[in-house]
């Protein structure tokens, strides 16, 4: 995965079996299915879930992670051919689509402390005895941040904590400027590309990013090879493109990077950093940080290195030099297809990338081998006579790590077809042990909950759903417990960024989901380093591949259920409920922001700041902040209400449809015209949430309900236009964005009402 | 100070001057004074506050901290004679009272790792270049914990975090037992004597205590001599007596350690540890901690050493040997007196200890030099014709560090006189820069607030009170801000333990207070080490002694105001309000405890624990907990109401007294019989809050409103019998304790009503 996301987790519940963990009732109540169709579907699903094999996943991982296989490497090309051959051996109709993308690789990297003493960073990850692939140094890319610009700078060093905007507010309160400085930021709390972006916005001329052992090293647990966590020389590689503007090839925003595509000049590519950046290990960072003086860093800024963290600037001066080969490289997406029988023009799409930073056993091969097992199992079902109603497309993406290149270029290339045909996109990436963690479009929430209720957790024998709900109950605050215990479905988180779903959901408005297991694993410890390999995975992560099998079972079941449903199993009440929650959140945010500013100004006016400042530290009093106006949330609330009413209407129609064993649904062969009309409306429903203008300042992002944060990068911002303008105190914009979201919700309500009427028609 | 207390801080407020910081109005409205008397008092106080001198404090500190001066050392004896001569030179009637106390000193100390590798702890603090007294090694006591028993043990090591009871609950959940093990605990979160006590209760056979750099070292800031914080070899000495049972000489509980006193056999002294204990530096601790394996410590247990913290047990095996000279040593309290003119049998007592662990510039000399300047200034006033109405007694205590020996033995020796005569006890100990921090009996709250309003903060020019209130407002949670801004007085914290007020308030029921400056200082960094010396203090703490002067001004003013008031300035509405707050707290605690247990049992019953346990970690499910009954808080609430009614009656009488310029108060010479009767009743009022039986299991502690926690040691427990029985889930005892507190509050209400009637009589 391109970035260690804040994990999407289930957030709600229903009645849980007590000590005796009962299997879920295998009813015939599948939403979107007639009773007869549901019975048939369940029989095929049961057969499906018996097929995925842990041993096969293990051997596939051994093969795919045997050598470094980053973009453009020989072994990546080799892997693409091997995956292609696997898909074909399963009986799928597979091919490779190739794109040519900008992919710079380092030719010069230097970090040295030039004063007050001299130290040169090693910038290398040594081989570990007993771990054979860690020694494949001739094939490894060294530690670097792709899409850093070239640079050669020498300047005083400033420690900026995580390097997010709030950290610069703190620096300002300490009277510290980064203008003309090199900053050193620790990984975490944002997409890594945010760190050089914000540093450059504040005038810095270079950026180092390191893994502090507090977040990612010995403070988390024993380090590799004694344990799974990051060793002292481990480096987190990774992209620093300004992905919140657009992902994919920096030279071809909005269009596929095909041979004839119009390409930007390098200088015009907005997603390349403005300053040079390089990631370093904590062994390399410690002498640099220890040489900084100036104010002692605030308590929350201090990591776990055995030093006193200071902010600077200087006296430590650092020389940073990075130069890249600015080459174009081919990427190879492997696309496999099972044609639909009744509705071949309705596509269920499933993907996981296969490119890695180095050997990438966990990221991404742990997810890729689960995907391959799903494909193998579905191929086996087809050979037994199963014919999915819709077309199923399995995708092994290349080029995810540098910036979601493979998926984005493919989506941009096929945008018109996908807009017409795509029913849903289901993504996975690296996976571990533990709990099923889900993010996705809220209209998929009941579908995914239904699947999670039917798959067994390998460790406890309970259902995945029961275990996820138990986690939610145990971690809930007291005021959240009632919902955790009683809500029929667990809420699923919204999609930010960090893996290949982004172009599907954010650019084209295709209902999407991302699934993984986590919460007991430790994958972050070797994330994007040479130590993320077969040895590490089989010693510390899902060592038995039991969760790999569970992932195949889960995602494959969801794919089948989407592919075979007579009426697409979208749920608009779940959507309306989620949007109502988002609306409450932004309303609370606006109030909290106003209250905080009022209190701040009052304390400033009352002299509280002057009386609580230690004169031995700084210094100047802060300036007062303009008090925010009240915002008009009525258009948003009206939009939510309209959507909720339409959703109730649709639910009523759906109830009428499934109350009797509807023969209207059970015609064989191509689906009825009425059903086709209904499903086409349903397919359009998530598209309706797009704006052709996109978000302000980043038009590639067209979904008005979810986007990665402009200054967080992974972390989702729901109602991003509204939320970010409140966060950034752009009050007039906030009012305008509320109107825009309200309008799109009204449009969605109309679509849903039309679907309700079409559903009534189809059921006649 | 014997222990680094959680600082007592003001907790409330009133209207604050804005940018222009106005001086407080010098009215003639001193509580307990007629208008004429108030005018005279203020004139004397103004003269008093001009006298204390920073330079004199600096020179006194240089003298008193020039050499190590622990109990029994030659320089401690020398200091006692010097302080005596100072008091006499100020014109005070001074003498020394000597007690003979058990004071073991180390003759053998060994800590070594014996497997899996060998390491021997250095157990020494090196001299620091430029800091002359750090080199006085022949006179220093080495790092040790006084009142550890002798021991020679070798056993597996277990890391127990702070070593408080909750940490052992965590160990149990990890399936780790300390039976037969040596534990290593970090300093903090309790009186250090709690750590070996709880360890022994759980079966451990030895205890090491170390200073983790997260709490006390480089993670806090630059270490000495580059900064004020604890260097790698710094060791926190200190007492480990089981002080929550009783403080003072372990061999003479409840009676003065005078020549003829009956002494316990050493084996019968309950406050000596059950297992050997030794404190070590973080340099010495690191190899030991690094050698521990077993489960990785929970996140909150991990400190700032560059290692992965494990719990154990073992494989690290440690050999710990400590042997002591079990000697009796003399301690020398220096007692000075200014006789009262009108009411010589009413005593205002003021104290600060002068013994140290080594040179002790900060602890305790920073407070002692402030006390000496008060005494000098009061002596000067006397020579100008000031005659305090009451007797003032200044006390320089010896033997505080090992266990409040000097103050406790003196109080026990003079218990009968003190019970009859003592009006109040005002204590200080080490002091720094920053904010006035106050703890004390609530009936002194308005008096102390009044004084704090009249003294200027050296750094801001605002009053101490304004600055303390600003701190409170800035740190308040939103729901606390209204009270922080509008309450007429700042609340003062209750007294736990950690300095010499304990025997006054907890054993004899004498209204007491403890005052210091803090919040900008850094005294903990060299606390109880050889580096707490003149060099350190004059480089990093109150370097100009401006706060030392402010402390003299503050405490001296309070002493004068208590000594000269016609009616003792006690406030029972403040007392009732504080007790009502305590009552609400214990009621909320009982509810929270019941809710937490109910939720825990429910989750256990629902299988939540089983479903959220990682099978690669342990293990056994916890046992259900007996659901607490509802407690009957009515006796407590009725007691509070009764007290509040009596307090209102007293306030009304007081208002009537001061509404006209009461000539009744202004008789010269010995106070009127009516006033004497009233003041005797007032003196008895705090005594009324005692129980002759004392607290359950620790009868030395007789106050029913405050005590140090049995398992926290410093931290105060208000309504200790009620609160601790709820915390420890002794529900029947809790109900009985509520009745006991309710009864004492009813008795207090009767005393206060009598005082009201006597006040009306005196005013006639």
Boltz contact constraints between the chains, C-beta under 6 A:
constraints:
  - contact:
      token1: [A, 16]
      token2: [B, 606]
      max_distance: 6.0
  - contact:
      token1: [A, 18]
      token2: [B, 606]
      max_distance: 6.0
  - contact:
      token1: [A, 18]
      token2: [B, 607]
      max_distance: 6.0
  - contact:
      token1: [A, 19]
      token2: [B, 607]
      max_distance: 6.0
  - contact:
      token1: [A, 218]
      token2: [B, 308]
      max_distance: 6.0
  - contact:
      token1: [A, 219]
      token2: [B, 302]
      max_distance: 6.0
  - contact:
      token1: [A, 221]
      token2: [B, 296]
      max_distance: 6.0
  - contact:
      token1: [A, 221]
      token2: [B, 308]
      max_distance: 6.0
  - contact:
      token1: [A, 222]
      token2: [B, 308]
      max_distance: 6.0
  - contact:
      token1: [A, 296]
      token2: [B, 221]
      max_distance: 6.0
  - contact:
      token1: [A, 302]
      token2: [B, 219]
      max_distance: 6.0
  - contact:
      token1: [A, 306]
      token2: [B, 306]
      max_distance: 6.0
  - contact:
      token1: [A, 308]
      token2: [B, 218]
      max_distance: 6.0
  - contact:
      token1: [A, 308]
      token2: [B, 221]
      max_distance: 6.0
  - contact:
      token1: [A, 308]
      token2: [B, 222]
      max_distance: 6.0
  - contact:
      token1: [A, 459]
      token2: [B, 615]
      max_distance: 6.0
  - contact:
      token1: [A, 460]
      token2: [B, 611]
      max_distance: 6.0
  - contact:
      token1: [A, 462]
      token2: [B, 611]
      max_distance: 6.0
  - contact:
      token1: [A, 467]
      token2: [B, 611]
      max_distance: 6.0
  - contact:
      token1: [A, 470]
      token2: [B, 608]
      max_distance: 6.0
  - contact:
      token1: [A, 470]
      token2: [B, 611]
      max_distance: 6.0
  - contact:
      token1: [A, 470]
      token2: [B, 612]
      max_distance: 6.0
  - contact:
      token1: [A, 471]
      token2: [B, 612]
      max_distance: 6.0
  - contact:
      token1: [A, 473]
      token2: [B, 608]
      max_distance: 6.0
  - contact:
      token1: [A, 474]
      token2: [B, 608]
      max_distance: 6.0
  - contact:
      token1: [A, 474]
      token2: [B, 612]
      max_distance: 6.0
  - contact:
      token1: [A, 520]
      token2: [B, 614]
      max_distance: 6.0
  - contact:
      token1: [A, 606]
      token2: [B, 16]
      max_distance: 6.0
  - contact:
      token1: [A, 607]
      token2: [B, 18]
      max_distance: 6.0
  - contact:
      token1: [A, 607]
      token2: [B, 19]
      max_distance: 6.0
  - contact:
      token1: [A, 608]
      token2: [B, 470]
      max_distance: 6.0
  - contact:
      token1: [A, 608]
      token2: [B, 473]
      max_distance: 6.0
  - contact:
      token1: [A, 608]
      token2: [B, 474]
      max_distance: 6.0
  - contact:
      token1: [A, 611]
      token2: [B, 460]
      max_distance: 6.0
  - contact:
      token1: [A, 611]
      token2: [B, 462]
      max_distance: 6.0
  - contact:
      token1: [A, 611]
      token2: [B, 467]
      max_distance: 6.0
  - contact:
      token1: [A, 611]
      token2: [B, 470]
      max_distance: 6.0
  - contact:
      token1: [A, 612]
      token2: [B, 470]
      max_distance: 6.0
  - contact:
      token1: [A, 612]
      token2: [B, 471]
      max_distance: 6.0
  - contact:
      token1: [A, 612]
      token2: [B, 474]
      max_distance: 6.0
  - contact:
      token1: [A, 614]
      token2: [B, 520]
      max_distance: 6.0
  - contact:
      token1: [A, 615]
      token2: [B, 459]
      max_distance: 6.0
